[in-house]
């Protein structure tokens, strides 16, 4: 068996996102050239990798971070910016896997990670348009009942009292659509501009002397005789490696390839809406996601635009009619928006597992990995980055808990893409019933 791990990188679509178009990154990092020795090499310049690097640097370790393109060109600079609690999987499913006590511990970890986002914003003076308030909207009576069960479960089993059930009459004051029957409101969740937040954390890496390299894709990890990470023009010799590229990183390691799949999500941002239009659609100015398996999610951004995300493509591709897909979903919810323009539309890859729970672990004693956040990466990235840093420095309690989650194996390509495509069609039909 070869001691080499071959890596490839998916190239993101052009970063024509609202975030990139309205923010000057101001920082550019050189490509790696030559040889460098360090304690830890982090592969991936998104929130997972940057969070891990920051926590490792706080612990006194020397860190080098390799980004194949530019900081934030992947999911961390393309997502909807939702600071939502929990996982993509239901708590009941997680309890069946880990047991109630371990699930309580895990819930508290995620809740603390949500709080640490606000601590970082405050401590590092990051201006990332943080807002509070999050609505899980029910499209039918079944979904509303599921929200009631979740609300009661959180209070009775998890001592979490931040949620409030909203009847339709209460919800109508916050969002003007006829599609919903009720909702669950969480006052601690909300939204941020994820790219601004990532750039704020990256600035701290510079101040903590973490070596950051852009345009430096890791191509090969050699383990003979000592571990080394090779790029086109350079080499890093670390004690540990953390693979944090998620959906944009491809390896030839079977345990990584078979446990997750990259899927494409779509987001559009309108031109600025008038105050009257905002009052006629989202007068509550609260972040909203519906309860469908493939949800619509939206909010009003700083500057009065509507950011709207919807749909996935299980082939990992951007459809030719992406703009029309988003426009149709917006009009379905808000027919009163008779005329609007989408100034920005883009797609991005997320990594999903079968059970919608993160897949983290070790390839060997020196190489860690994390993938499969399944649409909940904004908060989980900070948590996983911290847990990996703790495991590297000798405290693996939290890491061991999440890495103990068993993950089913996807069938080989192209069967898994076809299977998921059929499942997508089934979910769309079910949601229309």
Wavefront OBJ file of the C-alpha trace (Angstrom):
o trace
v 0.000 0.000 0.000
v 1.325 3.437 -0.925
v 2.280 5.817 1.848
v 1.338 8.741 -0.373
v -2.024 10.513 -0.299
v -2.904 12.169 -3.604
v -5.078 15.287 -3.452
v -7.056 17.143 -6.096
v -9.081 20.329 -5.832
v -12.419 21.270 -7.333
v -12.252 24.717 -8.871
v -15.098 26.948 -7.662
v -17.224 28.784 -10.181
v -16.344 32.442 -10.626
v -16.784 34.213 -7.289
v -19.453 36.601 -8.597
v -21.196 36.608 -5.260
v -22.778 39.534 -3.516
v -20.182 39.140 -0.773
v -17.147 39.254 -3.059
v -18.540 42.075 -5.185
v -19.143 44.368 -2.217
v -16.087 43.612 -0.078
v -12.471 44.462 -0.732
v -10.495 41.533 0.714
v -7.506 43.914 1.031
v -5.198 40.989 1.867
v -3.396 38.827 -0.615
v -1.101 36.019 0.400
v 1.855 34.704 -1.535
v 2.057 31.188 -2.912
v 4.243 28.701 -1.083
v 7.731 28.459 -2.503
v 10.498 26.395 -0.997
v 10.476 24.257 2.115
v 8.911 25.081 5.475
v 8.789 23.225 8.779
v 5.832 23.676 11.110
v 3.848 21.890 13.796
v 0.601 21.714 11.810
v -0.286 22.123 8.140
v -3.937 23.015 7.512
v -5.241 22.342 3.996
v -8.170 24.623 3.173
v -8.738 28.348 3.694
v -12.410 28.310 4.638
v -13.958 28.721 8.067
v -13.052 25.181 9.156
v -9.374 25.538 8.308
v -9.050 29.123 9.498
v -10.823 28.315 12.790
v -8.519 25.345 13.377
v -5.435 27.412 12.575
v -6.535 30.178 14.915
v -7.169 27.775 17.803
v -3.859 25.985 17.218
v -1.973 29.280 17.186
v -3.626 30.257 20.472
v -2.221 27.040 21.932
v 1.283 28.049 20.914
v 1.749 25.762 17.912
v 3.295 26.916 14.647
v 0.802 26.647 11.791
v 0.894 26.928 8.009
v -2.333 27.102 6.008
v -2.556 26.160 2.324
v -5.401 27.514 0.190
v -5.700 26.207 -3.358
v -7.325 29.413 -4.666
v -8.153 32.473 -2.537
v -9.338 32.680 1.053
v -13.133 32.354 1.040
v -13.531 31.243 -2.569
v -15.336 28.074 -1.465
v -18.396 27.464 0.691
v -17.329 29.906 3.417
v -17.612 32.791 0.969
v -20.753 31.506 -0.784
v -23.195 30.339 1.896
v -26.376 31.993 3.121
v -24.789 33.279 6.327
v -27.218 31.527 8.673
v -26.051 31.105 12.251
v -28.386 28.215 13.011
v -28.161 25.844 15.933
v -27.986 22.070 15.685
v -27.305 19.765 12.743
v -28.850 18.815 9.443
v -30.168 15.695 11.143
v -33.037 15.546 13.644
v -32.147 15.341 17.321
v -34.144 12.121 17.587
v -31.926 10.515 14.954
v -28.831 11.679 16.810
v -30.183 10.300 20.080
v -30.651 6.910 18.417
v -27.016 6.993 17.298
v -25.271 8.429 20.368
v -27.799 8.137 23.196
v -29.490 11.006 25.007
v -26.603 12.029 27.277
v -24.042 12.224 24.487
v -26.509 14.080 22.290
v -27.021 16.602 25.094
v -23.264 17.101 25.274
v -23.095 17.572 21.520
v -25.987 20.040 21.506
v -24.230 22.085 24.175
v -21.050 22.061 22.082
v -22.890 23.460 19.079
v -24.717 26.031 21.208
v -21.372 27.127 22.669
v -19.886 27.340 19.155
v -22.738 29.668 18.203
v -21.857 31.835 21.194
v -18.176 31.802 20.227
v -19.040 33.381 16.885
v -20.351 36.398 18.789
v -17.286 36.361 21.050
v -15.030 36.434 17.998
v -17.035 39.257 16.452
v -16.652 41.268 19.669
v -13.056 40.362 20.535
v -11.685 40.868 17.028
v -13.944 43.810 16.137
v -15.340 42.081 13.045
v -18.008 44.038 11.196
v -20.017 41.234 9.591
v -23.627 42.482 9.761
v -24.657 40.220 12.641
v -28.391 40.064 13.268
v -30.473 37.954 15.636
v -33.679 36.007 15.187
v -34.329 32.895 13.121
v -37.591 31.358 11.928
v -38.124 27.713 10.975
v -41.294 27.946 8.890
v -43.769 25.071 8.456
v -45.352 24.535 5.041
v -48.061 22.199 6.348
v -49.607 20.757 9.502
v -47.166 17.828 9.573
v -44.137 20.124 9.630
v -45.769 22.317 12.263
v -46.305 19.286 14.463
v -42.643 18.358 14.025
v -41.672 21.865 15.149
v -43.872 21.508 18.227
v -42.150 18.231 19.067
v -38.719 19.864 18.617
v -39.718 22.831 20.772
v -40.861 20.559 23.600
v -37.821 18.282 23.240
v -35.421 21.226 23.515
v -37.092 22.485 26.673
v -37.608 19.193 28.472
v -34.482 17.269 27.450
v -31.920 19.960 26.638
v -32.830 22.842 28.951
v -32.866 25.108 25.896
v -35.449 27.854 26.287
v -34.580 30.152 23.390
v -37.377 28.988 21.096
v -40.983 30.169 20.768
v -43.786 28.608 18.741
v -45.522 31.036 16.389
v -49.060 30.557 15.222
v -49.963 31.680 11.722
v -51.403 34.979 12.919
v -48.147 35.808 14.722
v -46.012 34.698 11.797
v -48.004 36.878 9.405
v -46.666 39.941 11.225
v -43.089 38.934 10.353
v -43.310 37.438 6.870
v -46.013 38.201 4.314
v -46.702 34.931 2.526
v -49.631 32.549 2.478
v -47.408 29.477 2.272
v -46.773 28.878 5.971
v -48.987 27.425 8.681
v -46.805 28.378 11.643
v -43.188 28.467 12.755
v -40.560 28.045 15.446
v -38.630 31.187 16.376
v -35.124 31.016 17.881
v -33.867 34.301 19.283
v -30.156 33.366 19.509
v -29.750 32.243 15.892
v -29.713 34.641 12.963
v -27.299 35.663 10.235
v -23.916 37.164 9.429
v -22.022 38.060 6.301
v -19.856 34.905 6.237
v -17.150 36.327 3.990
v -16.653 39.366 6.231
v -16.474 37.057 9.236
v -13.916 34.796 7.550
v -11.741 37.744 6.547
v -11.888 39.016 10.126
v -10.621 35.680 11.450
v -7.957 35.545 8.741
v -6.693 38.936 9.857
v -6.126 37.434 13.296
v -4.035 34.674 11.723
v -1.697 37.332 10.349
v -1.400 38.940 13.757
v -0.621 35.551 15.345
v 2.113 34.792 12.793
v 0.280 31.934 11.106
v 1.757 31.404 7.654
v -1.046 31.633 5.089
v -0.439 30.719 1.458
v -2.888 31.258 -1.415
v -2.777 29.734 -4.905
v -1.031 26.802 -3.236
v -3.009 23.597 -3.729
v -1.760 20.659 -1.701
v -1.135 17.941 -4.291
v 0.540 15.135 -2.393
v 1.046 14.093 1.213
v 4.072 11.858 1.520
v 4.660 9.799 4.664
v 8.032 8.305 3.786
v 10.153 8.678 5.795
v 8.544 11.726 7.462
v 5.274 13.429 6.614
v 5.439 16.212 4.031
v 2.827 18.181 2.093
v 3.780 19.106 -1.463
v 2.484 21.963 -3.608
v 3.579 22.975 -7.112
v 6.548 24.982 -5.902
v 6.946 24.136 -2.264
v 6.861 21.627 0.540
v 5.755 21.783 4.169
v 7.119 19.342 6.719
v 4.657 19.272 9.640
v 4.011 16.996 12.584
v 0.273 16.954 11.823
v -1.973 17.655 8.838
v -5.618 18.722 8.906
v -7.589 18.257 5.675
v -10.230 21.002 5.816
v -11.151 21.475 2.155
v -14.535 19.766 2.575
v -16.466 19.564 -0.738
v -13.678 21.265 -2.695
v -10.986 18.752 -1.740
v -10.735 15.331 -3.374
v -8.437 12.606 -2.082
v -7.730 9.055 -3.137
v -8.546 7.829 0.367
v -11.506 5.442 0.248
v -12.879 6.285 3.704
v -13.243 9.941 2.709
v -14.558 9.456 -0.824
v -17.258 6.959 0.123
v -18.810 8.810 3.071
v -19.805 12.128 1.516
v -20.956 13.647 -1.739
v -20.649 17.205 -3.091
v -23.955 18.828 -3.976
v -24.614 22.250 -5.456
v -26.777 24.893 -3.829
v -27.962 28.155 -5.395
v -28.281 31.701 -4.049
v -29.501 34.941 -5.544
v -29.491 38.510 -4.263
v -31.941 41.107 -5.509
v -31.335 44.739 -6.251
v -32.096 46.992 -3.248
v -35.779 46.875 -2.303
v -37.746 49.911 -1.254
v -38.901 50.224 2.339
v -42.455 49.587 1.148
v -41.460 46.326 -0.588
v -39.595 45.128 2.478
v -42.658 45.869 4.613
v -44.802 43.919 2.163
v -42.563 40.837 2.306
v -40.300 40.641 5.376
v -41.373 43.370 7.811
v -39.816 41.440 10.711
v -36.352 41.552 9.090
v -35.690 38.043 10.414
v -33.813 35.184 8.787
v -36.132 32.413 7.582
v -35.749 28.820 6.419
v -38.623 26.487 5.696
v -38.798 22.889 6.903
v -38.549 21.081 3.584
v -35.757 18.575 3.104
v -34.395 20.967 0.497
v -35.365 24.308 2.029
v -35.912 27.806 0.780
v -34.016 30.264 2.975
v -33.852 34.023 2.826
v -33.324 37.294 4.630
v -32.898 41.015 4.073
v -29.233 41.963 3.869
v -27.550 45.087 5.089
v -28.486 47.505 2.321
v -32.052 46.319 1.846
v -31.575 43.448 -0.609
v -33.230 40.060 -0.347
v -30.821 37.128 -0.287
v -32.620 33.958 -1.352
v -31.239 30.416 -1.400
v -32.957 27.333 -2.726
v -32.483 23.940 -4.290
v -29.612 21.538 -4.713
v -28.147 19.692 -7.651
v -26.928 16.224 -6.717
v -24.690 16.049 -9.772
v -22.601 18.860 -8.281
v -23.273 21.112 -11.282
v -24.681 24.583 -11.819
v -27.855 24.436 -13.954
v -28.135 26.697 -16.963
v -31.443 28.102 -15.665
v -30.283 28.858 -12.115
v -31.521 32.453 -12.242
v -34.969 31.316 -13.406
v -35.110 28.691 -10.635
v -34.461 31.310 -7.957
v -36.880 33.836 -9.468
v -39.634 31.215 -9.572
v -39.130 30.319 -5.911
v -39.180 33.967 -4.842
v -42.382 34.650 -6.788
v -44.016 31.509 -5.405
v -43.555 32.820 -1.858
v -44.023 36.516 -2.579
v -46.306 37.096 -5.583
v -46.572 40.711 -4.416
v -43.002 41.176 -5.688
v -44.266 41.728 -9.218
v -40.999 43.209 -10.457
v -37.536 42.626 -9.052
v -34.069 42.019 -10.412
v -31.492 39.485 -9.276
v -28.264 41.457 -9.322
v -26.233 38.437 -8.226
v -26.688 34.702 -8.635
v -24.158 32.036 -7.801
v -23.776 28.412 -6.853
v -21.505 26.590 -4.443
v -20.653 23.112 -3.295
v -21.538 21.664 0.080
v -20.483 18.251 1.318
v -23.312 16.030 2.524
v -23.401 12.679 4.295
v -26.264 10.192 4.284
v -27.237 10.920 7.890
v -26.604 14.704 7.509
v -24.044 14.634 10.337
v -20.384 15.715 10.115
v -17.828 13.090 9.168
v -14.577 13.733 11.015
v -11.718 11.452 11.938
v -8.139 10.438 11.273
v -6.505 8.703 8.338
v -3.644 7.882 10.681
v -2.132 9.328 13.850
v -0.865 12.412 11.997
v -3.598 13.224 9.460
v -7.032 14.554 10.510
v -10.007 15.347 8.288
v -13.452 16.944 8.446
v -16.227 16.913 5.855
v -19.976 16.490 5.384
v -21.423 19.457 7.314
v -24.566 19.045 5.188
v -25.569 22.689 5.040
v -24.783 23.570 8.674
v -21.134 24.462 8.218
v -21.198 28.081 9.345
v -21.477 27.208 13.045
v -20.066 23.679 12.887
v -16.875 24.892 11.187
v -15.830 26.783 14.304
v -16.690 23.826 16.531
v -14.897 21.234 14.402
v -11.847 23.452 13.970
v -11.626 23.831 17.728
v -12.111 20.098 18.398
v -9.403 19.167 15.891
v -7.002 21.625 17.538
v -7.791 20.130 20.942
v -7.246 16.588 19.662
v -3.867 17.519 18.203
v -2.809 19.000 21.545
v -3.937 16.003 23.601
v -7.597 16.596 24.528
v -9.685 14.410 22.238
v -12.930 14.140 24.243
v -15.090 16.204 21.897
v -13.321 14.905 18.811
v -13.841 11.311 19.919
v -17.561 11.901 20.452
v -18.250 13.243 16.959
v -15.824 10.899 15.217
v -17.633 7.947 16.827
v -20.721 8.647 14.686
v -21.057 5.787 12.200
v -21.519 6.833 8.584
v -23.060 4.741 5.861
v -21.197 4.324 2.609
v -22.457 5.848 -0.621
v -22.615 3.524 -3.632
v -19.969 4.199 -6.289
v -20.432 6.807 -8.980
v -22.586 7.331 -10.974
v -25.086 5.265 -8.991
v -24.984 7.524 -5.920
v -25.694 10.653 -7.978
v -28.595 8.982 -9.782
v -30.001 7.664 -6.494
v -29.846 11.085 -4.884
v -31.385 12.671 -7.956
v -34.362 10.327 -7.685
v -34.623 11.159 -3.976
v -34.616 14.868 -4.849
v -37.548 14.393 -7.254
v -39.435 12.384 -4.632
v -38.942 15.110 -2.025
v -40.181 17.783 -4.432
v -43.336 15.780 -5.137
v -43.941 15.134 -1.437
v -43.536 18.821 -0.602
v -46.243 19.708 -3.103
v -48.816 17.387 -1.523
l 1 2 3 4 5 6 7 8 9 10 11 12 13 14 15 16 17 18 19 20 21 22 23 24 25 26 27 28 29 30 31 32 33 34 35 36 37 38 39 40 41 42 43 44 45 46 47 48 49 50 51 52 53 54 55 56 57 58 59 60 61 62 63 64 65 66 67 68 69 70 71 72 73 74 75 76 77 78 79 80 81 82 83 84 85 86 87 88 89 90 91 92 93 94 95 96 97 98 99 100 101 102 103 104 105 106 107 108 109 110 111 112 113 114 115 116 117 118 119 120 121 122 123 124 125 126 127 128 129 130 131 132 133 134 135 136 137 138 139 140 141 142 143 144 145 146 147 148 149 150 151 152 153 154 155 156 157 158 159 160 161 162 163 164 165 166 167 168 169 170 171 172 173 174 175 176 177 178 179 180 181 182 183 184 185 186 187 188 189 190 191 192 193 194 195 196 197 198 199 200 201 202 203 204 205 206 207 208 209 210 211 212 213 214 215 216 217 218 219 220 221 222 223 224 225 226 227 228 229 230 231 232 233 234 235 236 237 238 239 240 241 242 243 244 245 246 247 248 249 250 251 252 253 254 255 256 257 258 259 260 261 262 263 264 265 266 267 268 269 270 271 272 273 274 275 276 277 278 279 280 281 282 283 284 285 286 287 288 289 290 291 292 293 294 295 296 297 298 299 300 301 302 303 304 305 306 307 308 309 310 311 312 313 314 315 316 317 318 319 320 321 322 323 324 325 326 327 328 329 330 331 332 333 334 335 336 337 338 339 340 341 342 343 344 345 346 347 348 349 350 351 352 353 354 355 356 357 358 359 360 361 362 363 364 365 366 367 368 369 370 371 372 373 374 375 376 377 378 379 380 381 382 383 384 385 386 387 388 389 390 391 392 393 394 395 396 397 398 399 400 401 402 403 404 405 406 407 408 409 410 411 412 413 414 415 416 417 418 419 420 421 422 423 424 425 426 427 428 429 430 431 432 433
